[in-house]
Amino acid sequence: MRLLVLMVIAACGPPPRATALPELVPEERPPTWLDRTVSLRTMLGRAGIALDTGGARRTLASKECETGPARRCVRCTLLDERDGLPDTAMEELVAAFARYPITLLDAAKIERVALCRKLDTNDGEDEPAGLADTESRVLFVNVRSLLVPDRAGHSIDYIAETAHHEVFHLLDFPAGPRRIDLEWDQINPNGFVYGGRKGDGRPFGFVNAYATTNGGEDRASTFQFLMARGQELCDLAMVDPTLLAKARVVWRRIASVADLAFLRAGVSCAGDLD
Ligand SMILES: [Zn+2]
């Protein structure tokens, strides 16, 4: 009995010194290349779009590369982890696609997005920042200028602008790039002929010199500004009625496939475009 009492008293003594509990919160670690590609793949997967990066499949070429020189052959050398794309560039791309409602991505009928560290074409022109293959429904993004920091190239936010530009090409060409677009052409001044202008200055009626290349580039560039440079576009459109008319047409065409809420936030002159 005495033994039992002693044992009870002992059990009521000071608690044993607390031992450290195992850490339940995992240690923060920066996202890896795999994490970032999974983010982009997931974002695109919302609309059933595949993502092509390097690995087993090193290049992606358009069908025209096999069938002969009649059409433009596009050959993308796929980007992989070893290329060292800045992390923020991948984040920009994820954020760019996150802005789109699924209805718009569905309407663009994009099958895949290919990230290229090099993008070659057989048309003798400079290596493009992006391309839209309207036959195979592939959107190519060329990040080469971001892999060579010393080279004068595009800034990281240009990767998002490129994506927006190419998304519009895939929305815009249901009947091929030579589609006649009378409504659009009539907005241009009498006698104007597309064909590109030299120099960097902005010609009246266009967001930039590149937009004077052809109607498709004009529309895609206007949309690119609506998505990425809304305030700049509004400022220009207020003093350029031709550009305002073009922005209205693009605005209305986008409204026919998706709710415009995703565009309105960055476009202060949205009320003038409705
Ligand atoms: Zn273009």
Boltz pocket constraint, residues with backbone or C-beta under 6 A from the ligand:
constraints:
  - pocket:
      binder: B
      contacts: [[A, 130], [A, 165], [A, 169], [A, 216], [A, 217], [A, 220]]
      max_distance: 6.0
